[in-house]
Amino acid sequence: MSVVGGDNTISLGDLPVSNKQIQVSWKVKVDPSSIDKIEKYGIIVTADNADTKTLEREIEIPVIDNNDLVLMLDNK
């Protein structure tokens, strides 16, 4: 899986302490596969005023027989 059409890093600037949530997403390209599979990915969140946090998620990828599939990942 690789990020396409953008950067691996997204800067959110200075985030105030609150219950506010911010959603980010990436477009990724996956290699063709003759079987359904589950891919894992991780997101590392850093801030000047908070501890670093690592989020790990899984995405189910169906059989892909060509290179034309692009998926959207988000941090829900």
PyMOL CGO cylinders between C-alpha atoms (Angstrom):
from pymol import cmd
from pymol.cgo import CYLINDER

trace = [
    CYLINDER, 0.00, 0.00, 0.00, 1.36, 3.44, -0.88, 0.3, 1, 1, 1, 1, 1, 1,
    CYLINDER, 1.36, 3.44, -0.88, 0.07, 7.00, -0.67, 0.3, 1, 1, 1, 1, 1, 1,
    CYLINDER, 0.07, 7.00, -0.67, -0.84, 8.56, -4.03, 0.3, 1, 1, 1, 1, 1, 1,
    CYLINDER, -0.84, 8.56, -4.03, -1.61, 12.14, -5.02, 0.3, 1, 1, 1, 1, 1, 1,
    CYLINDER, -1.61, 12.14, -5.02, -0.36, 13.71, -1.84, 0.3, 1, 1, 1, 1, 1, 1,
    CYLINDER, -0.36, 13.71, -1.84, 2.08, 13.75, 1.02, 0.3, 1, 1, 1, 1, 1, 1,
    CYLINDER, 2.08, 13.75, 1.02, 2.53, 11.13, 3.75, 0.3, 1, 1, 1, 1, 1, 1,
    CYLINDER, 2.53, 11.13, 3.75, 2.57, 13.94, 6.33, 0.3, 1, 1, 1, 1, 1, 1,
    CYLINDER, 2.57, 13.94, 6.33, -0.31, 16.30, 7.07, 0.3, 1, 1, 1, 1, 1, 1,
    CYLINDER, -0.31, 16.30, 7.07, 0.28, 19.32, 9.31, 0.3, 1, 1, 1, 1, 1, 1,
    CYLINDER, 0.28, 19.32, 9.31, -2.71, 20.44, 11.37, 0.3, 1, 1, 1, 1, 1, 1,
    CYLINDER, -2.71, 20.44, 11.37, -1.00, 23.44, 12.93, 0.3, 1, 1, 1, 1, 1, 1,
    CYLINDER, -1.00, 23.44, 12.93, -1.54, 24.45, 16.55, 0.3, 1, 1, 1, 1, 1, 1,
    CYLINDER, -1.54, 24.45, 16.55, -4.37, 22.40, 18.07, 0.3, 1, 1, 1, 1, 1, 1,
    CYLINDER, -4.37, 22.40, 18.07, -6.09, 23.80, 21.16, 0.3, 1, 1, 1, 1, 1, 1,
    CYLINDER, -6.09, 23.80, 21.16, -7.00, 21.48, 24.03, 0.3, 1, 1, 1, 1, 1, 1,
    CYLINDER, -7.00, 21.48, 24.03, -10.67, 20.54, 23.55, 0.3, 1, 1, 1, 1, 1, 1,
    CYLINDER, -10.67, 20.54, 23.55, -13.03, 17.73, 22.65, 0.3, 1, 1, 1, 1, 1, 1,
    CYLINDER, -13.03, 17.73, 22.65, -12.91, 18.82, 19.01, 0.3, 1, 1, 1, 1, 1, 1,
    CYLINDER, -12.91, 18.82, 19.01, -12.03, 16.06, 16.56, 0.3, 1, 1, 1, 1, 1, 1,
    CYLINDER, -12.03, 16.06, 16.56, -10.18, 16.53, 13.30, 0.3, 1, 1, 1, 1, 1, 1,
    CYLINDER, -10.18, 16.53, 13.30, -10.46, 14.06, 10.45, 0.3, 1, 1, 1, 1, 1, 1,
    CYLINDER, -10.46, 14.06, 10.45, -7.69, 13.48, 7.93, 0.3, 1, 1, 1, 1, 1, 1,
    CYLINDER, -7.69, 13.48, 7.93, -7.53, 11.10, 4.99, 0.3, 1, 1, 1, 1, 1, 1,
    CYLINDER, -7.53, 11.10, 4.99, -5.12, 9.77, 2.38, 0.3, 1, 1, 1, 1, 1, 1,
    CYLINDER, -5.12, 9.77, 2.38, -5.59, 8.13, -1.01, 0.3, 1, 1, 1, 1, 1, 1,
    CYLINDER, -5.59, 8.13, -1.01, -3.61, 4.92, -1.26, 0.3, 1, 1, 1, 1, 1, 1,
    CYLINDER, -3.61, 4.92, -1.26, -2.84, 2.47, -4.02, 0.3, 1, 1, 1, 1, 1, 1,
    CYLINDER, -2.84, 2.47, -4.02, -2.76, -1.27, -3.39, 0.3, 1, 1, 1, 1, 1, 1,
    CYLINDER, -2.76, -1.27, -3.39, -1.06, -3.96, -5.41, 0.3, 1, 1, 1, 1, 1, 1,
    CYLINDER, -1.06, -3.96, -5.41, -3.21, -6.39, -7.40, 0.3, 1, 1, 1, 1, 1, 1,
    CYLINDER, -3.21, -6.39, -7.40, -4.07, -9.61, -5.55, 0.3, 1, 1, 1, 1, 1, 1,
    CYLINDER, -4.07, -9.61, -5.55, -5.90, -12.78, -6.54, 0.3, 1, 1, 1, 1, 1, 1,
    CYLINDER, -5.90, -12.78, -6.54, -7.28, -13.21, -2.98, 0.3, 1, 1, 1, 1, 1, 1,
    CYLINDER, -7.28, -13.21, -2.98, -9.16, -11.05, -0.48, 0.3, 1, 1, 1, 1, 1, 1,
    CYLINDER, -9.16, -11.05, -0.48, -6.80, -9.78, 2.20, 0.3, 1, 1, 1, 1, 1, 1,
    CYLINDER, -6.80, -9.78, 2.20, -6.55, -7.50, 5.19, 0.3, 1, 1, 1, 1, 1, 1,
    CYLINDER, -6.55, -7.50, 5.19, -3.84, -4.84, 5.23, 0.3, 1, 1, 1, 1, 1, 1,
    CYLINDER, -3.84, -4.84, 5.23, -2.68, -3.06, 8.37, 0.3, 1, 1, 1, 1, 1, 1,
    CYLINDER, -2.68, -3.06, 8.37, -1.57, 0.56, 8.44, 0.3, 1, 1, 1, 1, 1, 1,
    CYLINDER, -1.57, 0.56, 8.44, -0.50, 2.97, 11.13, 0.3, 1, 1, 1, 1, 1, 1,
    CYLINDER, -0.50, 2.97, 11.13, -0.71, 6.69, 11.72, 0.3, 1, 1, 1, 1, 1, 1,
    CYLINDER, -0.71, 6.69, 11.72, 1.62, 8.51, 14.12, 0.3, 1, 1, 1, 1, 1, 1,
    CYLINDER, 1.62, 8.51, 14.12, 0.18, 11.69, 15.61, 0.3, 1, 1, 1, 1, 1, 1,
    CYLINDER, 0.18, 11.69, 15.61, 2.56, 14.21, 17.16, 0.3, 1, 1, 1, 1, 1, 1,
    CYLINDER, 2.56, 14.21, 17.16, 1.97, 17.61, 18.74, 0.3, 1, 1, 1, 1, 1, 1,
    CYLINDER, 1.97, 17.61, 18.74, 4.03, 20.17, 20.63, 0.3, 1, 1, 1, 1, 1, 1,
    CYLINDER, 4.03, 20.17, 20.63, 1.67, 20.06, 23.60, 0.3, 1, 1, 1, 1, 1, 1,
    CYLINDER, 1.67, 20.06, 23.60, 0.80, 16.33, 23.79, 0.3, 1, 1, 1, 1, 1, 1,
    CYLINDER, 0.80, 16.33, 23.79, 2.33, 12.88, 23.88, 0.3, 1, 1, 1, 1, 1, 1,
    CYLINDER, 2.33, 12.88, 23.88, 2.93, 11.09, 20.57, 0.3, 1, 1, 1, 1, 1, 1,
    CYLINDER, 2.93, 11.09, 20.57, 0.14, 8.64, 19.74, 0.3, 1, 1, 1, 1, 1, 1,
    CYLINDER, 0.14, 8.64, 19.74, 0.16, 5.75, 17.26, 0.3, 1, 1, 1, 1, 1, 1,
    CYLINDER, 0.16, 5.75, 17.26, -3.13, 4.62, 15.72, 0.3, 1, 1, 1, 1, 1, 1,
    CYLINDER, -3.13, 4.62, 15.72, -3.24, 1.25, 14.00, 0.3, 1, 1, 1, 1, 1, 1,
    CYLINDER, -3.24, 1.25, 14.00, -6.06, 0.18, 11.73, 0.3, 1, 1, 1, 1, 1, 1,
    CYLINDER, -6.06, 0.18, 11.73, -6.91, -2.59, 9.27, 0.3, 1, 1, 1, 1, 1, 1,
    CYLINDER, -6.91, -2.59, 9.27, -8.61, -2.35, 5.91, 0.3, 1, 1, 1, 1, 1, 1,
    CYLINDER, -8.61, -2.35, 5.91, -10.19, -5.22, 4.00, 0.3, 1, 1, 1, 1, 1, 1,
    CYLINDER, -10.19, -5.22, 4.00, -9.05, -5.31, 0.38, 0.3, 1, 1, 1, 1, 1, 1,
    CYLINDER, -9.05, -5.31, 0.38, -11.05, -7.33, -2.15, 0.3, 1, 1, 1, 1, 1, 1,
    CYLINDER, -11.05, -7.33, -2.15, -9.62, -9.29, -5.07, 0.3, 1, 1, 1, 1, 1, 1,
    CYLINDER, -9.62, -9.29, -5.07, -7.96, -6.81, -7.44, 0.3, 1, 1, 1, 1, 1, 1,
    CYLINDER, -7.96, -6.81, -7.44, -7.03, -7.91, -10.93, 0.3, 1, 1, 1, 1, 1, 1,
    CYLINDER, -7.03, -7.91, -10.93, -5.64, -4.60, -12.22, 0.3, 1, 1, 1, 1, 1, 1,
    CYLINDER, -5.64, -4.60, -12.22, -3.94, -1.40, -11.02, 0.3, 1, 1, 1, 1, 1, 1,
    CYLINDER, -3.94, -1.40, -11.02, -7.01, 0.88, -11.26, 0.3, 1, 1, 1, 1, 1, 1,
    CYLINDER, -7.01, 0.88, -11.26, -8.24, 0.70, -7.64, 0.3, 1, 1, 1, 1, 1, 1,
    CYLINDER, -8.24, 0.70, -7.64, -7.60, 3.64, -5.29, 0.3, 1, 1, 1, 1, 1, 1,
    CYLINDER, -7.60, 3.64, -5.29, -8.84, 3.53, -1.68, 0.3, 1, 1, 1, 1, 1, 1,
    CYLINDER, -8.84, 3.53, -1.68, -9.47, 6.29, 0.86, 0.3, 1, 1, 1, 1, 1, 1,
    CYLINDER, -9.47, 6.29, 0.86, -8.08, 5.82, 4.37, 0.3, 1, 1, 1, 1, 1, 1,
    CYLINDER, -8.08, 5.82, 4.37, -9.21, 7.91, 7.29, 0.3, 1, 1, 1, 1, 1, 1,
    CYLINDER, -9.21, 7.91, 7.29, -8.56, 7.82, 11.00, 0.3, 1, 1, 1, 1, 1, 1,
    CYLINDER, -8.56, 7.82, 11.00, -12.07, 6.97, 12.25, 0.3, 1, 1, 1, 1, 1, 1,
]
cmd.load_cgo(trace, "trace")
